[in-house]
Amino acid sequence: MTQSHNCKNELNDVELRATPARLAVMKLLETSSKPIDVQTIISFLEKKDIKADPATVFRIVNMFTEKGLVKPIQLHEGKFRYELANIADHHHLMCNICGDIEDISDCNIDALEKDIKKKKQFTVTSHSLEFFGLCSNCQK
């Protein structure tokens, strides 16, 4: 699920200055196969020797969310995780034991949304669908 783009141009396109912290957060999100929480971002920036306190990181992800660059994901952990907004529509599987997260993209949500529109005269503008259970390793 790795996306490749010029992060600096993408930030400039939404009228955000391309600071080292913002560029690093974009790169991290771009290369991650799973939604990332703020603590992971903070740890990543520290390893890269990029100065950004937790408040700054929260401001960055909030700004990215407002500008439509990322979308927040809530997996009933008491925190948000973030992923790039421009990736293909998908949902998540989360293991209740080890916390592993996997993407699932072969849900037939389009048909369900059409059925909802037809039966309930309701137009779905967005949705959230996450599955919780046990991964194959934790079932052993």
C-alpha positions as CSV (number, residue, x, y, z in Angstrom):
1,M,0.0,0.0,0.0
2,T,3.0,2.3,-0.3
3,Q,2.2,5.6,-2.1
4,S,4.9,7.6,-3.8
5,H,4.6,11.3,-4.2
6,N,6.6,14.5,-3.5
7,C,5.7,15.4,0.0
8,K,7.0,19.0,-0.3
9,N,4.7,19.6,-3.3
10,E,1.8,18.0,-1.6
11,L,2.2,20.3,1.5
12,N,2.6,23.3,-0.8
13,D,-0.6,22.3,-2.7
14,V,-2.6,22.7,0.6
15,E,-0.8,25.9,1.6
16,L,1.3,24.3,4.3
17,R,5.0,25.2,4.8
18,A,7.2,22.1,4.3
19,T,9.0,22.0,7.7
20,P,11.3,19.1,8.5
21,A,8.8,17.7,11.0
22,R,5.9,17.9,8.5
23,L,7.9,16.3,5.8
24,A,9.0,13.5,8.1
25,V,5.5,12.8,9.2
26,M,4.3,12.7,5.6
27,K,7.2,10.3,4.7
28,L,6.4,8.1,7.7
29,L,2.7,7.9,6.7
30,E,3.6,7.3,3.1
31,T,5.8,4.3,3.9
32,S,3.6,2.7,6.6
33,S,1.4,-0.2,5.8
34,K,-0.7,0.4,8.9
35,P,-2.4,3.5,10.5
36,I,0.0,5.2,12.9
37,D,-0.6,6.8,16.3
38,V,0.9,10.0,17.6
39,Q,3.3,8.2,20.0
40,T,4.8,6.3,17.0
41,I,5.2,9.6,15.1
42,I,6.9,11.2,18.1
43,S,9.3,8.2,18.4
44,F,10.1,8.4,14.7
45,L,10.9,12.1,14.8
46,E,13.1,11.6,17.8
47,K,15.1,8.8,16.0
48,K,15.5,11.2,13.1
49,D,16.7,14.0,15.4
50,I,13.8,16.2,14.4
51,K,12.7,18.5,17.2
52,A,8.9,18.3,17.7
53,D,7.2,18.2,21.1
54,P,4.0,16.2,21.4
55,A,1.8,19.4,21.1
56,T,3.5,20.1,17.7
57,V,2.9,16.6,16.5
58,F,-0.8,16.8,17.5
59,R,-1.0,20.2,15.6
60,I,0.6,18.6,12.6
61,V,-1.8,15.6,12.4
62,N,-4.8,18.0,13.1
63,M,-3.6,20.3,10.3
64,F,-3.1,17.4,7.9
65,T,-6.6,16.1,8.8
66,E,-8.2,19.6,8.2
67,K,-6.4,19.9,4.8
68,G,-7.5,16.4,3.8
69,L,-4.0,14.9,3.7
70,V,-4.7,12.3,6.3
71,K,-7.7,10.7,7.9
72,P,-8.1,9.6,11.5
73,I,-8.9,6.0,12.3
74,Q,-10.3,5.1,15.7
75,L,-9.9,1.4,16.6
76,H,-11.4,1.5,20.2
77,E,-8.0,2.0,21.8
78,G,-8.7,5.4,23.3
79,K,-6.6,7.1,20.7
80,F,-6.6,8.0,17.0
81,R,-4.3,6.5,14.4
82,Y,-3.7,8.3,11.1
83,E,-3.2,7.2,7.5
84,L,-3.0,9.0,4.2
85,A,-6.3,10.1,2.9
86,N,-5.5,9.4,-0.8
87,I,-5.1,5.6,-0.5
88,A,-7.8,3.3,-1.9
89,D,-10.9,2.8,0.2
90,H,-10.3,0.0,2.7
91,H,-11.1,-1.2,6.2
92,H,-9.2,-2.7,9.0
93,L,-8.9,-6.0,10.9
94,M,-7.6,-5.6,14.4
95,C,-6.5,-8.4,16.7
96,N,-7.9,-8.1,20.2
97,I,-4.9,-9.9,21.7
98,C,-1.7,-8.7,20.0
99,G,-3.1,-5.4,18.5
100,D,-1.9,-6.2,15.0
101,I,-3.8,-4.3,12.3
102,E,-4.3,-5.4,8.8
103,D,-6.0,-3.7,5.8
104,I,-8.9,-5.4,4.1
105,S,-10.1,-3.9,0.8
106,D,-12.4,-6.5,-0.7
107,C,-15.5,-5.6,1.2
108,N,-18.6,-5.1,-0.9
109,I,-19.5,-1.7,0.6
110,D,-20.5,0.0,-2.7
111,A,-23.3,-2.5,-3.1
112,L,-24.4,-2.0,0.5
113,E,-24.4,1.8,0.1
114,K,-26.5,1.5,-3.1
115,D,-28.9,-0.8,-1.2
116,I,-29.2,1.7,1.7
117,K,-30.0,4.5,-0.8
118,K,-32.6,2.4,-2.6
119,K,-34.3,1.0,0.6
120,K,-34.0,3.9,2.9
121,Q,-33.6,6.9,0.6
122,F,-30.4,7.8,2.5
123,T,-27.3,8.9,0.7
124,V,-24.1,7.7,2.5
125,T,-21.4,10.3,2.4
126,S,-18.8,8.4,4.5
127,H,-18.6,5.3,6.5
128,S,-16.3,3.5,9.0
129,L,-16.0,-0.2,9.2
130,E,-13.5,-2.0,11.4
131,F,-13.4,-5.7,12.3
132,F,-12.1,-6.9,15.7
133,G,-11.2,-10.5,16.5
134,L,-8.2,-12.8,16.7
135,C,-5.4,-13.0,14.1
136,S,-4.1,-16.4,12.9
137,N,-1.1,-16.2,15.3
138,C,-3.3,-15.5,18.3
139,Q,-5.7,-18.3,17.4
140,K,-2.9,-20.9,17.9
